[in-house]
Amino acid sequence: MSAKKQEWQALKQLPVPVDLPEEFQFHSIFVCPVSRDQSSEENPPMLMPCMHVLCKQSIMKLSKSSSRSFKCPNCPAEASFDQCRQLFF
């Protein structure tokens, strides 16, 4: 690094590799288990009160355009669109 005259804080990666345990290794791509669509800015992942995650379009379809509550496709919990929160990766 000193040969390249770079400041380590300006880099996007650490100057040395760090091995993380498997539970801390994630990827930032979410695919909805219902629609099988990849999330996007227009169709972000949404966290339901039961802690399951679906894309916004799937939740809108299940809730009939956010007009009524619906059952989670993964568990027996009921939810409404207003109870769901957008996730950011």
N, C-alpha and C positions, 0 to 999 in steps of 0.2 A: 504494500500500500504506500509505503514511503517513497518508493521509486516512481509511482504514478502520481504522487502529490494529491491524493484524494482524501477528503474528510470523510470518516466513516459514518458520521451522522447524516450525510447527504445521500448515502447509498440506499437503495430500496431493500437490500439484503444485508445481513450481518456479514462482516468480513471473514468469519470462521463458521464452518458448518456446525449446527447444533442438532444432535439427535434427540427428537422428542418421543416420549412414550406414545404408543398407538392411540390412547384415548385423547390425545391432544392433536392428532393429525386429521384435518378436515379438508374438504374441497368446497368451493363456493358455488357449485352448480346444484340446483334443486330441481327434481323432476316430480311432478305431482303424481301420487299413487292412484288417483282416480282418473284423471284425463290423460296421464302419461305425457304431458307437455312440459317442456323446460320452462322454468320461471323467467320472467323478463320484467322490465320496468312497468309495462302495461298490465302484466299478470304476475304480481309478486306473490311469494309464499306468505300464507297467513296462519298464525297460531290460534288454534281453537281453545276454548276453556279447558278441555280435557287433555290438552298438551299435544294433540295430534296436529300435523301440518298438512294443509292442502293449498292449492293455488287459488287465487281470488276468483277466477272464472268458475271453478268447480263449486266453490262456496256460493257464488251467486246463483248457479243453476240449482243447487240443492235447496237454497232458501227461496226459490222462485223470485229472483231479483230483489233480495233482501226484504221481502214482505212478510215472511213467517219463519218460525223456528224449524230446525231440521235435525235429524239424527246423524251423528257422526258415522261415517262408513266403516270405521275401525273399532268402535265400541258402542255401548248403548246410550252414551251421553247425548243430551239434547243441547243445541246451541242456536244462537241467532247471529246474523251477520254483524250486528253491533257489538257483540261480545268478542269477536275475532280481532286480532291485532296483527298488523303487518310485521314481518320479520326482515331484518337487514343482515346480509352476509358480508 
